[in-house]
Amino acid sequence: MNKSSIIPKPITEYDLRLLRIFRVVVENGGFSAAEFELGITRSTISVHMSNLETRLKLRLCLRGRGGFSLTQDGQVIYHAVIQLFDSLDDFSLLASSLGSELSGEIVILCSDSLNQNKQQKLAQVIKSIHQNAPNLHLALDGDTVANIEKSILNDKAHIGVYPAYREVDGLIYQALFNEAIYLCCSKTHPFFDLVDSKITHEALSTIPAIHPGIHIDPAGREQLKQLNLSAKAYQFDTRKTMILSGCYLGFLPQSYIQQELNKGEIRIIKPDSFTYQFKLSMVYKKSPREQNKVDLLKTSFAQAFNVVLN
């Protein structure tokens, strides 16, 4: 007579491999879509999934003409797998943070493309990190402010660089750079050849304009109310492209369009009336999981941007 042991079986490396495959299959919506990410054939994936179901003694998914779907047990196992691998990642991060020499990944997320001056300063930050912690793997990427905030709060990113027009509980904001943003149009826009005195508020209220897509300071919000906001572009790059089309007015920092200003491709409209401050900030978690990495970044940014830390 077979009896089940009350002692749980230890998870083997093979079990972890099968669970990783299962997670990829679920997150890709089926075997076929998971082939590319896993680098194995659909038939091999099917064998691995069958082996996992046999080892767990559970039916995890349904596959057939109706497509791929998880069973109720499969859904429970999938959520448990996410927690399992998050715990393994947490352990890896903790272990790497305890050594005298920093290792592992360090993540910087930026919300906007940076002009040449800010790129040079960020390059100084990267150089400082490389010199002080050569074993770190640097990840530098872009994302929306909302996603960056979530990544920092969830310890998926160490530092965010973005315009901090609102403050979120649990995050600390360090100003790096202040710059005026101006209302602009391109040389193909009807306003380009008009002097500012001829551009009335009534005209501005009818011409299509671009909303920046994020919270801005009170002065900027009041100016947006005076415009015909018929488009949205969060990133400076995409906003400038829309302005260059000649179809829209939009706000951009002068340093970001200086080359176009010099060439006569873009002009600034009513700079005394339509301008607000762009405040670039370094943002980090109040109590980060990897404090030593955040401290390294804070020091590097402060040196490169010549600011005094809060």
C-alpha positions as MATLAB code, in Angstrom:
seq = 'MNKSSIIPKPITEYDLRLLRIFRVVVENGGFSAAEFELGITRSTISVHMSNLETRLKLRLCLRGRGGFSLTQDGQVIYHAVIQLFDSLDDFSLLASSLGSELSGEIVILCSDSLNQNKQQKLAQVIKSIHQNAPNLHLALDGDTVANIEKSILNDKAHIGVYPAYREVDGLIYQALFNEAIYLCCSKTHPFFDLVDSKITHEALSTIPAIHPGIHIDPAGREQLKQLNLSAKAYQFDTRKTMILSGCYLGFLPQSYIQQELNKGEIRIIKPDSFTYQFKLSMVYKKSPREQNKVDLLKTSFAQAFNVVLN';
ca = [
       0.000    0.000    0.000;
       1.446    3.359   -1.075;
       1.542    6.058    1.537;
       2.236    9.729    0.894;
       4.959   11.204    3.040;
       4.018   14.156    5.243;
       7.476   15.613    4.522;
       7.366   17.918    1.456;
       9.630   16.948   -1.388;
      12.494   19.396   -1.977;
      12.341   21.438   -5.177;
      15.058   20.338   -7.571;
      16.869   22.341  -10.222;
      14.865   20.430  -12.817;
      11.636   21.484  -11.095;
      12.755   25.122  -11.266;
      13.510   24.748  -14.959;
      10.051   23.332  -15.643;
       8.427   26.079  -13.612;
      10.347   28.745  -15.555;
       9.099   27.218  -18.812;
       5.556   27.145  -17.431;
       5.765   30.829  -16.508;
       7.003   31.817  -19.973;
       4.257   29.771  -21.638;
       1.555   31.426  -19.530;
       2.921   34.943  -20.061;
       3.135   34.381  -23.821;
      -0.344   32.899  -24.043;
       0.607   29.451  -25.279;
       3.243   27.086  -26.612;
       3.679   28.609  -30.052;
       4.242   32.138  -28.795;
       6.706   30.892  -26.156;
       8.969   29.139  -28.694;
      10.985   32.235  -29.575;
      11.618   33.363  -25.994;
      12.525   29.874  -24.776;
      14.549   28.916  -27.839;
      13.030   25.426  -27.978;
      10.401   23.829  -30.208;
       6.700   23.564  -29.452;
       6.949   19.784  -29.150;
       9.752   20.092  -26.591;
       7.723   22.638  -24.616;
       4.793   20.207  -24.655;
       7.000   17.444  -23.226;
       8.260   19.729  -20.459;
       4.731   20.813  -19.572;
       3.555   17.186  -19.435;
       6.487   16.347  -17.167;
       5.613   19.262  -14.864;
       1.967   18.164  -14.647;
       3.101   14.603  -13.878;
       5.481   15.765  -11.124;
       2.824   18.021   -9.581;
       0.014   15.507  -10.206;
      -2.100   18.404  -11.449;
      -3.674   19.474  -14.743;
      -2.277   22.963  -15.297;
      -3.570   23.999  -18.694;
      -5.891   23.208  -21.535;
      -4.604   23.260  -25.099;
      -6.378   22.425  -28.277;
      -8.652   23.961  -30.867;
     -10.065   26.326  -28.276;
      -6.625   27.766  -27.648;
      -4.475   27.852  -24.550;
      -5.980   28.435  -21.104;
      -5.102   27.698  -17.497;
      -7.117   25.395  -15.293;
      -8.039   26.621  -11.825;
      -5.081   24.662  -10.421;
      -2.887   26.146  -13.129;
      -3.830   29.667  -12.089;
      -2.947   28.913   -8.467;
       0.396   27.399   -9.480;
       1.186   30.331  -11.791;
       0.718   32.901   -9.000;
       2.792   30.732   -6.666;
       5.534   30.527   -9.321;
       5.659   34.334   -9.556;
       6.084   34.551   -5.775;
       8.726   31.820   -5.848;
      10.928   33.509   -8.438;
      10.433   36.919   -6.837;
      11.716   35.386   -3.596;
      14.728   33.927   -5.405;
      15.442   37.339   -6.936;
      15.132   38.954   -3.509;
      17.618   36.467   -2.079;
      20.068   37.117   -4.911;
      19.817   40.879   -4.372;
      20.258   40.506   -0.621;
      23.299   38.266   -0.992;
      24.945   40.597   -3.494;
      24.336   43.608   -1.235;
      26.133   42.063    1.737;
      29.528   41.829    0.115;
      32.178   44.519    0.467;
      32.173   44.954   -3.316;
      28.961   45.907   -5.090;
      27.733   43.441   -7.703;
      24.574   42.530   -9.550;
      22.408   44.986  -11.477;
      21.919   48.695  -10.937;
      18.953   50.285  -12.730;
      18.433   53.907  -13.814;
      15.176   54.870  -15.548;
      14.652   58.177  -17.383;
      11.325   59.585  -18.532;
      12.572   61.820  -21.346;
      15.319   61.978  -23.918;
      18.120   64.153  -22.590;
      19.724   67.033  -24.446;
      23.480   67.038  -25.086;
      24.349   68.787  -21.826;
      22.340   66.375  -19.682;
      23.655   63.411  -21.672;
      27.188   64.494  -20.821;
      26.289   64.760  -17.140;
      24.642   61.342  -17.203;
      27.770   60.009  -18.906;
      29.738   61.302  -15.903;
      27.371   59.389  -13.610;
      27.955   56.194  -15.597;
      31.716   56.711  -15.533;
      31.652   57.212  -11.762;
      29.650   54.003  -11.275;
      32.049   52.079  -13.500;
      35.082   53.392  -11.619;
      33.687   52.819   -8.135;
      31.880   49.519   -8.733;
      33.215   47.845  -11.893;
      31.379   44.580  -11.179;
      27.955   46.186  -11.381;
      25.813   45.584  -14.464;
      24.260   48.916  -15.386;
      20.777   49.038  -16.908;
      19.775   52.437  -18.326;
      16.340   52.682  -19.910;
      13.356   54.971  -20.502;
       9.756   54.696  -19.321;
       6.751   56.770  -18.299;
       6.740   58.568  -14.955;
       3.990   56.289  -13.625;
       5.934   53.139  -14.514;
       9.171   54.546  -13.086;
       7.428   55.365   -9.805;
       6.116   51.796   -9.578;
       9.521   50.330  -10.426;
      11.242   52.337   -7.687;
       8.592   51.535   -5.073;
       8.814   47.816   -5.985;
      12.646   47.891   -5.882;
      12.843   47.082   -9.584;
      14.776   50.309  -10.227;
      17.227   52.181   -8.010;
      16.938   55.724   -9.356;
      14.471   57.547  -11.582;
      15.216   60.750  -13.503;
      12.093   62.660  -14.452;
      10.186   65.958  -13.984;
       8.763   65.778  -10.464;
       5.589   67.848  -10.677;
       3.905   65.682   -8.059;
       5.267   63.782   -5.070;
       4.388   60.206   -4.201;
       4.529   58.845   -0.657;
       7.565   56.654   -0.102;
       9.770   58.475   -2.628;
      12.405   61.179   -2.129;
      12.930   63.908   -4.740;
      16.251   65.651   -5.365;
      16.209   68.527   -7.878;
      18.946   68.188  -10.488;
      18.113   70.858  -13.027;
      15.600   73.649  -13.624;
      14.867   74.958  -17.108;
      12.215   77.114  -18.741;
       9.833   75.491  -21.227;
       8.338   77.601  -24.025;
       5.443   77.393  -26.448;
       6.758   76.645  -29.965;
       5.711   76.224  -33.575;
       7.548   75.153  -36.704;
       8.356   77.192  -39.831;
       5.433   75.596  -41.683;
       2.906   76.695  -39.060;
       0.655   79.736  -39.787;
       2.001   81.515  -36.667;
       5.670   81.267  -37.647;
       5.865   84.555  -39.572;
       3.562   86.499  -37.250;
       4.972   88.838  -34.610;
       3.799   88.002  -31.095;
       1.526   91.045  -30.936;
      -0.463   89.654  -33.864;
      -0.988   86.277  -32.184;
      -4.083   86.876  -30.089;
      -5.407   84.767  -27.236;
      -8.482   84.085  -29.351;
      -6.289   82.655  -32.105;
      -4.323   80.565  -29.622;
      -7.552   79.093  -28.294;
      -8.521   77.751  -31.724;
      -5.192   76.432  -33.091;
      -4.513   72.734  -32.252;
      -1.993   72.336  -29.430;
      -0.268   69.410  -27.693;
      -0.895   68.431  -24.099;
       2.350   67.232  -22.430;
       0.542   64.210  -21.010;
       1.767   64.651  -17.420;
       1.141   66.837  -14.394;
       2.968   70.159  -14.685;
       3.375   73.098  -12.321;
       0.424   75.474  -11.602;
       1.713   78.157  -13.997;
       1.886   75.618  -16.800;
      -1.591   74.269  -16.073;
      -3.068   77.753  -16.334;
      -1.402   78.251  -19.717;
      -2.683   74.916  -21.012;
      -6.232   76.025  -20.220;
      -5.836   78.820  -22.788;
      -4.958   76.425  -25.615;
      -6.931   74.100  -27.870;
      -5.501   70.814  -26.583;
      -6.287   68.379  -29.368;
      -3.274   66.045  -29.137;
      -1.003   64.508  -26.516;
       2.716   63.709  -26.549;
       4.510   62.803  -23.354;
       8.059   62.431  -24.682;
      10.049   65.451  -25.897;
      11.059   63.547  -29.048;
       7.509   62.757  -30.105;
       6.293   66.232  -29.144;
       8.977   67.885  -31.245;
       8.059   65.674  -34.198;
       4.439   66.780  -33.932;
       5.483   70.433  -33.725;
       7.729   70.049  -36.778;
       4.726   68.770  -38.736;
       3.393   72.329  -38.718;
       0.028   71.164  -37.424;
       0.446   71.846  -33.708;
       1.755   74.215  -31.070;
       3.586   72.629  -28.151;
       5.856   73.248  -25.161;
       9.560   72.307  -25.263;
      12.714   73.353  -23.383;
      14.841   75.858  -25.303;
      17.984   73.743  -24.904;
      16.176   70.832  -26.549;
      15.321   72.827  -29.694;
      18.334   75.148  -29.845;
      19.607   73.613  -33.084;
      16.192   74.060  -34.748;
      15.996   77.633  -33.420;
      19.393   78.434  -34.920;
      18.333   76.985  -38.285;
      15.018   78.819  -38.291;
      13.001   75.608  -38.238;
      11.213   76.349  -34.955;
      10.303   79.589  -33.180;
       9.169   80.436  -29.647;
       5.785   82.130  -29.212;
       5.089   84.807  -26.576;
       7.969   83.784  -24.263;
       6.878   86.216  -21.535;
       3.357   84.791  -21.347;
       3.666   81.126  -22.256;
       6.439   79.555  -20.221;
       6.781   77.349  -17.150;
       9.606   75.590  -15.317;
      10.789   72.105  -16.200;
      12.210   70.612  -13.002;
      14.300   67.517  -13.590;
      14.670   65.445  -10.427;
      16.481   62.376   -9.198;
      13.944   60.168   -7.426;
      14.593   57.213   -5.142;
      12.833   55.153   -2.493;
      12.959   56.277    1.137;
      13.921   52.812    2.357;
      15.323   50.937   -0.649;
      16.184   47.274   -0.478;
      19.689   47.934   -1.840;
      20.639   51.098    0.014;
      24.326   50.881   -0.918;
      23.557   50.975   -4.643;
      21.187   53.897   -4.220;
      23.825   55.738   -2.168;
      26.371   55.227   -4.937;
      23.928   56.638   -7.486;
      22.977   59.594   -5.296;
      26.629   60.560   -4.836;
      27.401   60.115   -8.526;
      24.423   62.239   -9.625;
      25.191   64.951   -7.071;
      28.767   65.235   -8.325;
      27.825   65.212  -12.007;
      24.979   67.736  -11.699;
      26.773   69.797   -9.014;
      23.936   69.694   -6.488;
      23.848   69.348   -2.714;
      21.897   66.304   -1.559;
      18.809   66.875    0.605;
];
